[in-house]
Amino acid sequence: MKALIIGGGIAGPTAAMALQKAGIDSVVHEAHTTDADGVGVFLTLGSNGIDALRTIDADAPAVAAGFATPAIGMVSTTGKALGEVRTSRPDGDITSRTLKRADLYRAVRDEALRRGIRIEHGKRLVDAQDTGDGVRAVFADGSEEHGDLLIGCDGIHSTVRGLIDPAAPAPTYSGLIGLGGYTRGVPVDAPTGSYRMMFGKRAFFGHVPAPDGEVWWFANVPRPREPAPGELENIGSEQWRRRLTDLFRDDTGPAASLIRAAQEITPATPMHALLTLPAWHRGRMIAIGDAAHAPSPTSGQGASLSIEDAVELAKALRDQPTIVGAFTAYEALRRPRVERIVKQAARVNTNKAAGPAGRIVRDLLMPLLLPRLANGNQTRQTYGHHIDWNATTTGRSV
């Protein structure tokens, strides 16, 4: 069996390694002509994502590239503590880590290459057909490749998703603009690796001190109207510095100081999510990761769920007698879990853009509700998820 993997970000090389462990050959096709080194900001790789990488013996490079971030403290615009969320496996065996997206990409890519997996660059998919006994992929450079199945790991703006279902819904704009930065020389009242996230008067802000003394931070800025293509690219980092400093000027905490002194401010992007996708697969083609279910960055689970997907799909293909049967079993297993997490992140997003009355209600209720939610079954199920490689995939959700 040979799989054609579309997308060479995080999910693609991970899927290739998992398939290799399952005894299935694959080729990764990446649209960009060069590697994604230096692309993107930072993210949290949850303990569940690390656990999934560990299942295929690929966790060490990713863990080494980041630093431990076991918890998130929530505060209000006045600095009032609203509660804390533990973001690691309940048994303490694996701790979530924060790292730059490019470093996670490099970790999985280099490990895949070390294992002899072929990654082709400059291969932008334009069409694919199920031929009955295989699948034919056509690329923008005029080349073609044939395989037994095609896996779309091509992200939230997936081409594969549209080939599976031309009527598939488009990603939904969340009403927020996301950007971040890195600052040295500004002290913050938080230990290394401890996130502090603030519901500010006008925007949402989070920061975490890295082991080398640098503070990594991000801002989510409410904007009801989705920016037009190219609109945000015309706003320079100094313009954003002034705008963000003004947005956080009345909030208690280090947000304005961190922004003012930042040595780097990353490009702004509109935040999208894909809440539900009716068809994950058709024939011999399937979409996984953000191509099938993209949570808002609020979830802190985008990369981790994509990695879980890659491993679970490889297991299903190993265990089921047909490709369609494997896709069906995989979807039955994964859909309840990922859609629960995606919907929870969407609810949190509404609190980031709350009005004056909403802020009062949120700040009153969150200290009462957050401890219960943070220690509830949903949080434990999210970060404590474990994939047993030796168990047979039956399609039953867990």
C-alpha beads as a LAMMPS data file, in Angstrom:
LAMMPS data file: protein, C-alpha beads

398 atoms
397 bonds

1 atom types
1 bond types

-500.0 500.0 xlo xhi
-500.0 500.0 ylo yhi
-500.0 500.0 zlo zhi

Masses

1 110.0

Atoms # bond

1 1 1 0.000 0.000 0.000
2 1 1 1.194 3.508 -0.843
3 1 1 -0.242 6.705 0.619
4 1 1 0.016 10.144 -0.976
5 1 1 0.213 12.736 1.810
6 1 1 -0.662 16.319 0.896
7 1 1 0.927 18.875 3.208
8 1 1 4.390 18.898 4.763
9 1 1 3.696 20.869 7.937
10 1 1 3.258 19.040 11.234
11 1 1 0.550 16.488 10.433
12 1 1 2.075 15.333 7.132
13 1 1 5.485 14.071 8.319
14 1 1 3.867 12.689 11.481
15 1 1 1.362 10.730 9.393
16 1 1 4.207 9.397 7.239
17 1 1 6.097 8.151 10.313
18 1 1 2.976 6.551 11.776
19 1 1 2.172 4.855 8.466
20 1 1 5.731 3.572 8.252
21 1 1 5.351 2.039 11.714
22 1 1 2.146 0.399 10.458
23 1 1 4.001 -1.034 7.440
24 1 1 2.602 1.414 4.866
25 1 1 4.743 3.416 2.428
26 1 1 4.048 7.093 1.785
27 1 1 5.290 10.219 0.035
28 1 1 4.757 13.718 1.470
29 1 1 3.931 16.486 -1.043
30 1 1 4.433 20.063 0.159
31 1 1 3.190 23.064 -1.852
32 1 1 5.946 25.446 -0.795
33 1 1 9.243 25.222 -2.612
34 1 1 11.276 25.619 0.578
35 1 1 11.058 24.432 4.162
36 1 1 8.950 26.395 6.668
37 1 1 11.890 27.290 8.931
38 1 1 11.116 30.524 10.730
39 1 1 7.450 30.546 9.697
40 1 1 4.784 31.147 12.346
41 1 1 4.808 32.080 16.014
42 1 1 4.706 29.779 19.037
43 1 1 2.256 27.180 20.226
44 1 1 1.620 24.740 23.032
45 1 1 2.102 21.052 22.373
46 1 1 -0.224 19.376 24.856
47 1 1 0.729 16.329 26.881
48 1 1 -1.687 14.381 24.668
49 1 1 0.207 15.469 21.543
50 1 1 3.526 14.491 23.105
51 1 1 2.016 11.146 24.107
52 1 1 0.905 10.543 20.507
53 1 1 4.408 11.303 19.235
54 1 1 5.807 8.956 21.861
55 1 1 3.600 6.198 20.413
56 1 1 5.694 6.322 17.232
57 1 1 8.982 7.039 19.087
58 1 1 9.130 10.601 17.717
59 1 1 8.600 12.703 20.849
60 1 1 12.193 13.427 21.892
61 1 1 13.079 16.074 19.247
62 1 1 9.844 18.001 19.844
63 1 1 10.235 17.885 23.629
64 1 1 13.842 19.096 23.359
65 1 1 12.770 22.059 21.202
66 1 1 10.435 23.527 23.840
67 1 1 10.042 24.228 27.539
68 1 1 7.583 22.904 30.094
69 1 1 4.354 24.874 30.538
70 1 1 2.188 22.910 32.976
71 1 1 -0.493 25.496 33.805
72 1 1 -2.312 28.660 32.726
73 1 1 -3.345 31.335 35.202
74 1 1 -6.293 33.528 34.214
75 1 1 -6.621 37.135 35.398
76 1 1 -9.001 40.032 34.816
77 1 1 -8.176 43.512 33.567
78 1 1 -7.625 44.586 37.200
79 1 1 -5.235 41.728 37.897
80 1 1 -7.819 39.726 39.841
81 1 1 -7.067 35.999 39.727
82 1 1 -9.867 34.138 37.947
83 1 1 -8.476 30.634 38.273
84 1 1 -5.902 28.216 36.904
85 1 1 -6.043 25.445 34.305
86 1 1 -3.609 22.540 34.399
87 1 1 -2.535 21.710 30.842
88 1 1 -0.739 18.424 31.341
89 1 1 -1.525 14.770 31.814
90 1 1 -3.202 14.192 35.190
91 1 1 -0.667 11.554 36.253
92 1 1 2.167 14.057 35.759
93 1 1 4.099 11.693 33.479
94 1 1 4.059 14.134 30.541
95 1 1 4.045 17.930 30.783
96 1 1 2.807 20.170 27.980
97 1 1 5.502 22.231 26.297
98 1 1 5.638 25.557 24.488
99 1 1 7.802 25.926 21.398
100 1 1 7.969 27.858 18.183
101 1 1 5.831 26.407 15.412
102 1 1 8.836 26.317 13.102
103 1 1 10.792 24.293 15.671
104 1 1 8.014 21.719 15.974
105 1 1 7.788 21.513 12.202
106 1 1 11.561 21.056 11.971
107 1 1 11.541 18.380 14.674
108 1 1 8.980 16.155 12.919
109 1 1 10.352 16.852 9.428
110 1 1 13.937 16.005 10.341
111 1 1 12.855 12.847 12.147
112 1 1 10.796 11.774 9.134
113 1 1 13.752 12.369 6.809
114 1 1 16.024 10.442 9.161
115 1 1 13.662 7.495 8.798
116 1 1 13.966 7.601 5.015
117 1 1 10.580 9.203 4.271
118 1 1 10.405 11.090 0.977
119 1 1 9.269 14.736 1.159
120 1 1 8.711 16.512 -2.168
121 1 1 8.614 20.343 -2.236
122 1 1 6.959 22.582 -4.826
123 1 1 4.077 20.131 -5.211
124 1 1 0.871 22.164 -4.981
125 1 1 -2.128 19.881 -5.435
126 1 1 -4.668 21.068 -7.988
127 1 1 -6.732 17.928 -8.561
128 1 1 -7.152 14.338 -7.449
129 1 1 -9.360 11.518 -8.699
130 1 1 -10.331 8.216 -7.188
131 1 1 -9.700 5.749 -10.032
132 1 1 -11.443 2.838 -8.326
133 1 1 -8.299 0.849 -7.688
134 1 1 -6.208 3.829 -6.586
135 1 1 -5.946 7.614 -6.559
136 1 1 -4.291 9.994 -9.024
137 1 1 -2.905 13.316 -7.752
138 1 1 -2.210 16.189 -10.148
139 1 1 0.104 19.050 -9.162
140 1 1 0.455 22.627 -10.386
141 1 1 3.843 21.898 -11.964
142 1 1 2.153 19.417 -14.316
143 1 1 3.426 16.299 -12.560
144 1 1 1.255 13.421 -11.356
145 1 1 1.580 10.703 -8.767
146 1 1 -0.439 7.560 -8.170
147 1 1 -1.113 5.776 -4.903
148 1 1 -3.636 3.627 -3.084
149 1 1 -5.022 6.473 -0.953
150 1 1 -4.614 10.215 -0.439
151 1 1 -4.421 11.937 2.952
152 1 1 -5.068 15.678 3.179
153 1 1 -2.821 17.236 5.825
154 1 1 -2.953 20.611 4.094
155 1 1 -4.340 22.768 6.883
156 1 1 -7.338 24.957 7.478
157 1 1 -7.452 26.245 3.883
158 1 1 -7.267 22.690 2.538
159 1 1 -7.486 21.824 -1.147
160 1 1 -8.183 18.176 -0.333
161 1 1 -11.260 19.118 1.702
162 1 1 -12.823 20.716 -1.369
163 1 1 -11.982 17.730 -3.559
164 1 1 -13.684 15.393 -1.100
165 1 1 -16.755 17.619 -0.872
166 1 1 -17.092 20.661 -3.179
167 1 1 -19.889 21.911 -0.894
168 1 1 -17.733 21.717 2.252
169 1 1 -18.146 24.714 4.571
170 1 1 -15.401 27.311 4.619
171 1 1 -13.518 28.045 7.852
172 1 1 -15.339 30.497 10.117
173 1 1 -13.758 33.790 11.091
174 1 1 -13.650 34.036 14.897
175 1 1 -13.909 37.828 15.147
176 1 1 -10.323 38.041 16.450
177 1 1 -6.951 39.046 15.008
178 1 1 -3.979 37.161 16.420
179 1 1 -0.345 38.232 16.669
180 1 1 2.537 37.873 19.098
181 1 1 6.063 38.817 19.968
182 1 1 9.207 38.308 22.018
183 1 1 10.581 40.695 24.644
184 1 1 13.706 40.871 26.777
185 1 1 14.475 43.122 29.713
186 1 1 10.942 43.477 31.081
187 1 1 10.407 41.618 34.394
188 1 1 7.135 39.731 34.865
189 1 1 5.617 38.313 38.004
190 1 1 5.471 34.687 36.900
191 1 1 7.820 31.706 37.126
192 1 1 9.476 30.279 34.024
193 1 1 6.982 28.284 31.961
194 1 1 3.914 29.660 33.756
195 1 1 1.352 31.225 31.420
196 1 1 -0.608 34.281 32.495
197 1 1 -3.617 35.164 30.380
198 1 1 -5.601 38.358 30.835
199 1 1 -9.094 39.290 29.778
200 1 1 -8.333 42.950 29.119
201 1 1 -10.810 45.763 28.653
202 1 1 -10.289 45.911 24.901
203 1 1 -8.355 42.755 23.983
204 1 1 -6.985 39.448 25.278
205 1 1 -3.314 39.003 26.220
206 1 1 -1.143 36.073 27.231
207 1 1 2.525 35.761 28.152
208 1 1 4.970 33.131 29.373
209 1 1 8.591 33.536 30.531
210 1 1 11.023 31.275 28.651
211 1 1 14.029 29.677 30.398
212 1 1 16.494 32.129 28.810
213 1 1 14.694 35.159 30.284
214 1 1 12.838 36.127 27.129
215 1 1 9.077 36.623 27.487
216 1 1 6.893 35.161 24.750
217 1 1 3.530 36.873 24.362
218 1 1 0.450 36.987 22.163
219 1 1 -2.564 39.244 21.732
220 1 1 -6.061 38.536 20.410
221 1 1 -7.673 41.722 19.161
222 1 1 -11.461 41.794 18.570
223 1 1 -12.492 42.853 15.092
224 1 1 -16.050 42.060 13.970
225 1 1 -15.358 42.392 10.255
226 1 1 -13.014 39.865 8.692
227 1 1 -10.030 41.617 7.063
228 1 1 -9.881 41.546 3.291
229 1 1 -7.075 39.506 1.699
230 1 1 -3.810 41.429 2.012
231 1 1 -5.262 44.014 4.392
232 1 1 -3.294 42.935 7.475
233 1 1 -0.062 42.591 5.502
234 1 1 -0.167 46.351 4.931
235 1 1 0.022 47.055 8.670
236 1 1 3.649 47.139 9.828
237 1 1 4.998 45.963 13.167
238 1 1 5.535 49.524 14.470
239 1 1 1.951 50.377 13.661
240 1 1 0.846 47.300 15.587
241 1 1 3.139 48.228 18.474
242 1 1 1.378 51.586 18.840
243 1 1 -2.074 50.094 18.405
244 1 1 -1.546 47.265 20.915
245 1 1 0.094 49.511 23.488
246 1 1 -2.968 51.728 23.333
247 1 1 -5.374 48.756 23.594
248 1 1 -3.749 47.527 26.820
249 1 1 -2.898 50.882 28.400
250 1 1 -5.640 50.666 31.054
251 1 1 -5.073 47.022 32.027
252 1 1 -3.166 45.952 35.103
253 1 1 -0.118 43.866 34.325
254 1 1 2.881 43.853 31.970
255 1 1 1.061 43.727 28.604
256 1 1 1.729 47.317 27.482
257 1 1 5.339 47.209 28.706
258 1 1 6.057 43.923 26.949
259 1 1 4.627 45.203 23.692
260 1 1 6.434 48.527 23.897
261 1 1 9.824 46.849 24.473
262 1 1 9.384 43.882 22.108
263 1 1 12.343 43.205 19.834
264 1 1 10.064 41.261 17.491
265 1 1 6.360 41.482 16.674
266 1 1 5.078 38.717 14.427
267 1 1 2.693 39.316 11.500
268 1 1 -1.009 39.566 12.345
269 1 1 -3.444 36.975 11.036
270 1 1 -7.226 36.566 11.255
271 1 1 -8.164 33.659 13.526
272 1 1 -10.342 30.996 11.897
273 1 1 -11.898 27.740 13.015
274 1 1 -13.616 24.851 11.277
275 1 1 -16.292 23.778 13.724
276 1 1 -17.715 20.803 11.866
277 1 1 -17.154 19.171 8.500
278 1 1 -19.915 16.849 7.224
279 1 1 -17.611 14.675 5.091
280 1 1 -14.120 13.815 6.290
281 1 1 -13.539 11.288 3.513
282 1 1 -14.796 10.075 0.148
283 1 1 -13.595 6.952 -1.592
284 1 1 -9.831 6.745 -1.176
285 1 1 -9.354 10.361 -0.022
286 1 1 -9.490 11.648 3.566
287 1 1 -8.756 14.933 5.366
288 1 1 -7.173 14.983 8.819
289 1 1 -5.934 17.606 11.268
290 1 1 -6.871 21.229 10.556
291 1 1 -8.105 20.210 7.110
292 1 1 -10.987 18.384 8.828
293 1 1 -11.448 20.103 12.189
294 1 1 -9.531 23.287 12.949
295 1 1 -9.982 24.537 16.513
296 1 1 -9.341 28.152 17.345
297 1 1 -5.809 28.753 18.686
298 1 1 -7.617 29.344 21.973
299 1 1 -7.823 25.584 22.424
300 1 1 -4.053 25.093 22.514
301 1 1 -4.847 21.776 20.825
302 1 1 -4.470 22.318 17.072
303 1 1 -1.064 20.652 16.704
304 1 1 -1.812 17.965 19.285
305 1 1 -5.077 16.876 17.653
306 1 1 -3.383 16.749 14.238
307 1 1 -0.678 14.485 15.633
308 1 1 -3.274 12.256 17.296
309 1 1 -5.143 12.055 13.979
310 1 1 -2.029 10.941 12.126
311 1 1 -1.342 8.105 14.552
312 1 1 -4.953 6.931 14.818
313 1 1 -5.398 6.890 11.032
314 1 1 -2.274 4.774 10.581
315 1 1 -3.605 2.331 13.169
316 1 1 -6.991 2.121 11.435
317 1 1 -5.353 1.429 8.070
318 1 1 -3.263 -1.267 9.721
319 1 1 -6.235 -2.934 11.401
320 1 1 -9.097 -2.708 8.905
321 1 1 -9.280 -4.913 5.778
322 1 1 -10.265 -2.071 3.408
323 1 1 -9.315 1.582 3.014
324 1 1 -12.937 2.731 3.201
325 1 1 -13.468 0.594 6.286
326 1 1 -10.404 2.134 7.891
327 1 1 -11.610 5.662 7.112
328 1 1 -15.041 4.882 8.578
329 1 1 -13.606 3.379 11.759
330 1 1 -11.186 6.295 12.140
331 1 1 -13.935 8.907 11.812
332 1 1 -16.193 7.137 14.302
333 1 1 -13.315 7.123 16.770
334 1 1 -12.103 10.688 16.273
335 1 1 -15.101 12.891 15.483
336 1 1 -16.697 13.015 18.972
337 1 1 -13.394 13.915 20.636
338 1 1 -12.194 16.605 18.251
339 1 1 -15.573 18.311 17.825
340 1 1 -15.982 18.520 21.604
341 1 1 -12.637 20.344 21.880
342 1 1 -13.337 22.596 18.875
343 1 1 -16.708 23.688 20.295
344 1 1 -15.235 24.376 23.733
345 1 1 -12.583 26.662 22.189
346 1 1 -15.282 28.541 20.269
347 1 1 -17.120 29.252 23.532
348 1 1 -13.951 30.635 25.123
349 1 1 -13.474 32.965 22.152
350 1 1 -16.759 34.704 22.894
351 1 1 -15.405 35.697 26.323
352 1 1 -12.358 37.320 24.759
353 1 1 -14.529 39.849 22.973
354 1 1 -17.098 40.432 25.724
355 1 1 -18.707 43.836 26.166
356 1 1 -18.833 45.806 29.469
357 1 1 -21.788 43.828 30.890
358 1 1 -20.331 40.533 29.681
359 1 1 -17.005 41.299 31.359
360 1 1 -18.704 41.863 34.707
361 1 1 -20.600 38.570 34.494
362 1 1 -17.518 36.692 33.294
363 1 1 -15.283 38.020 36.062
364 1 1 -17.893 37.133 38.686
365 1 1 -18.604 33.624 37.444
366 1 1 -15.205 32.459 36.237
367 1 1 -13.610 32.092 39.716
368 1 1 -16.566 29.870 40.629
369 1 1 -16.734 27.825 37.414
370 1 1 -13.113 27.585 36.296
371 1 1 -11.849 25.361 39.154
372 1 1 -14.636 22.896 38.411
373 1 1 -13.970 22.965 34.662
374 1 1 -10.195 22.850 35.050
375 1 1 -10.397 19.715 37.163
376 1 1 -13.327 18.172 35.321
377 1 1 -13.562 15.173 33.049
378 1 1 -13.265 17.242 29.896
379 1 1 -9.837 18.655 30.815
380 1 1 -8.605 15.255 31.967
381 1 1 -9.862 13.660 28.751
382 1 1 -8.184 16.337 26.631
383 1 1 -4.702 16.266 28.135
384 1 1 -4.759 12.700 29.436
385 1 1 -5.659 11.093 26.105
386 1 1 -3.512 8.050 25.326
387 1 1 -3.219 6.023 22.119
388 1 1 -2.499 2.339 22.632
389 1 1 -0.608 1.273 19.521
390 1 1 -1.157 -2.409 20.272
391 1 1 -4.951 -2.117 20.575
392 1 1 -7.050 -2.858 17.495
393 1 1 -8.989 0.070 16.004
394 1 1 -12.675 -0.786 16.046
395 1 1 -14.134 2.669 15.460
396 1 1 -15.592 3.053 18.932
397 1 1 -15.055 6.510 20.407
398 1 1 -13.181 6.871 23.698

Bonds

1 1 1 2
2 1 2 3
3 1 3 4
4 1 4 5
5 1 5 6
6 1 6 7
7 1 7 8
8 1 8 9
9 1 9 10
10 1 10 11
11 1 11 12
12 1 12 13
13 1 13 14
14 1 14 15
15 1 15 16
16 1 16 17
17 1 17 18
18 1 18 19
19 1 19 20
20 1 20 21
21 1 21 22
22 1 22 23
23 1 23 24
24 1 24 25
25 1 25 26
26 1 26 27
27 1 27 28
28 1 28 29
29 1 29 30
30 1 30 31
31 1 31 32
32 1 32 33
33 1 33 34
34 1 34 35
35 1 35 36
36 1 36 37
37 1 37 38
38 1 38 39
39 1 39 40
40 1 40 41
41 1 41 42
42 1 42 43
43 1 43 44
44 1 44 45
45 1 45 46
46 1 46 47
47 1 47 48
48 1 48 49
49 1 49 50
50 1 50 51
51 1 51 52
52 1 52 53
53 1 53 54
54 1 54 55
55 1 55 56
56 1 56 57
57 1 57 58
58 1 58 59
59 1 59 60
60 1 60 61
61 1 61 62
62 1 62 63
63 1 63 64
64 1 64 65
65 1 65 66
66 1 66 67
67 1 67 68
68 1 68 69
69 1 69 70
70 1 70 71
71 1 71 72
72 1 72 73
73 1 73 74
74 1 74 75
75 1 75 76
76 1 76 77
77 1 77 78
78 1 78 79
79 1 79 80
80 1 80 81
81 1 81 82
82 1 82 83
83 1 83 84
84 1 84 85
85 1 85 86
86 1 86 87
87 1 87 88
88 1 88 89
89 1 89 90
90 1 90 91
91 1 91 92
92 1 92 93
93 1 93 94
94 1 94 95
95 1 95 96
96 1 96 97
97 1 97 98
98 1 98 99
99 1 99 100
100 1 100 101
101 1 101 102
102 1 102 103
103 1 103 104
104 1 104 105
105 1 105 106
106 1 106 107
107 1 107 108
108 1 108 109
109 1 109 110
110 1 110 111
111 1 111 112
112 1 112 113
113 1 113 114
114 1 114 115
115 1 115 116
116 1 116 117
117 1 117 118
118 1 118 119
119 1 119 120
120 1 120 121
121 1 121 122
122 1 122 123
123 1 123 124
124 1 124 125
125 1 125 126
126 1 126 127
127 1 127 128
128 1 128 129
129 1 129 130
130 1 130 131
131 1 131 132
132 1 132 133
133 1 133 134
134 1 134 135
135 1 135 136
136 1 136 137
137 1 137 138
138 1 138 139
139 1 139 140
140 1 140 141
141 1 141 142
142 1 142 143
143 1 143 144
144 1 144 145
145 1 145 146
146 1 146 147
147 1 147 148
148 1 148 149
149 1 149 150
150 1 150 151
151 1 151 152
152 1 152 153
153 1 153 154
154 1 154 155
155 1 155 156
156 1 156 157
157 1 157 158
158 1 158 159
159 1 159 160
160 1 160 161
161 1 161 162
162 1 162 163
163 1 163 164
164 1 164 165
165 1 165 166
166 1 166 167
167 1 167 168
168 1 168 169
169 1 169 170
170 1 170 171
171 1 171 172
172 1 172 173
173 1 173 174
174 1 174 175
175 1 175 176
176 1 176 177
177 1 177 178
178 1 178 179
179 1 179 180
180 1 180 181
181 1 181 182
182 1 182 183
183 1 183 184
184 1 184 185
185 1 185 186
186 1 186 187
187 1 187 188
188 1 188 189
189 1 189 190
190 1 190 191
191 1 191 192
192 1 192 193
193 1 193 194
194 1 194 195
195 1 195 196
196 1 196 197
197 1 197 198
198 1 198 199
199 1 199 200
200 1 200 201
201 1 201 202
202 1 202 203
203 1 203 204
204 1 204 205
205 1 205 206
206 1 206 207
207 1 207 208
208 1 208 209
209 1 209 210
210 1 210 211
211 1 211 212
212 1 212 213
213 1 213 214
214 1 214 215
215 1 215 216
216 1 216 217
217 1 217 218
218 1 218 219
219 1 219 220
220 1 220 221
221 1 221 222
222 1 222 223
223 1 223 224
224 1 224 225
225 1 225 226
226 1 226 227
227 1 227 228
228 1 228 229
229 1 229 230
230 1 230 231
231 1 231 232
232 1 232 233
233 1 233 234
234 1 234 235
235 1 235 236
236 1 236 237
237 1 237 238
238 1 238 239
239 1 239 240
240 1 240 241
241 1 241 242
242 1 242 243
243 1 243 244
244 1 244 245
245 1 245 246
246 1 246 247
247 1 247 248
248 1 248 249
249 1 249 250
250 1 250 251
251 1 251 252
252 1 252 253
253 1 253 254
254 1 254 255
255 1 255 256
256 1 256 257
257 1 257 258
258 1 258 259
259 1 259 260
260 1 260 261
261 1 261 262
262 1 262 263
263 1 263 264
264 1 264 265
265 1 265 266
266 1 266 267
267 1 267 268
268 1 268 269
269 1 269 270
270 1 270 271
271 1 271 272
272 1 272 273
273 1 273 274
274 1 274 275
275 1 275 276
276 1 276 277
277 1 277 278
278 1 278 279
279 1 279 280
280 1 280 281
281 1 281 282
282 1 282 283
283 1 283 284
284 1 284 285
285 1 285 286
286 1 286 287
287 1 287 288
288 1 288 289
289 1 289 290
290 1 290 291
291 1 291 292
292 1 292 293
293 1 293 294
294 1 294 295
295 1 295 296
296 1 296 297
297 1 297 298
298 1 298 299
299 1 299 300
300 1 300 301
301 1 301 302
302 1 302 303
303 1 303 304
304 1 304 305
305 1 305 306
306 1 306 307
307 1 307 308
308 1 308 309
309 1 309 310
310 1 310 311
311 1 311 312
312 1 312 313
313 1 313 314
314 1 314 315
315 1 315 316
316 1 316 317
317 1 317 318
318 1 318 319
319 1 319 320
320 1 320 321
321 1 321 322
322 1 322 323
323 1 323 324
324 1 324 325
325 1 325 326
326 1 326 327
327 1 327 328
328 1 328 329
329 1 329 330
330 1 330 331
331 1 331 332
332 1 332 333
333 1 333 334
334 1 334 335
335 1 335 336
336 1 336 337
337 1 337 338
338 1 338 339
339 1 339 340
340 1 340 341
341 1 341 342
342 1 342 343
343 1 343 344
344 1 344 345
345 1 345 346
346 1 346 347
347 1 347 348
348 1 348 349
349 1 349 350
350 1 350 351
351 1 351 352
352 1 352 353
353 1 353 354
354 1 354 355
355 1 355 356
356 1 356 357
357 1 357 358
358 1 358 359
359 1 359 360
360 1 360 361
361 1 361 362
362 1 362 363
363 1 363 364
364 1 364 365
365 1 365 366
366 1 366 367
367 1 367 368
368 1 368 369
369 1 369 370
370 1 370 371
371 1 371 372
372 1 372 373
373 1 373 374
374 1 374 375
375 1 375 376
376 1 376 377
377 1 377 378
378 1 378 379
379 1 379 380
380 1 380 381
381 1 381 382
382 1 382 383
383 1 383 384
384 1 384 385
385 1 385 386
386 1 386 387
387 1 387 388
388 1 388 389
389 1 389 390
390 1 390 391
391 1 391 392
392 1 392 393
393 1 393 394
394 1 394 395
395 1 395 396
396 1 396 397
397 1 397 398
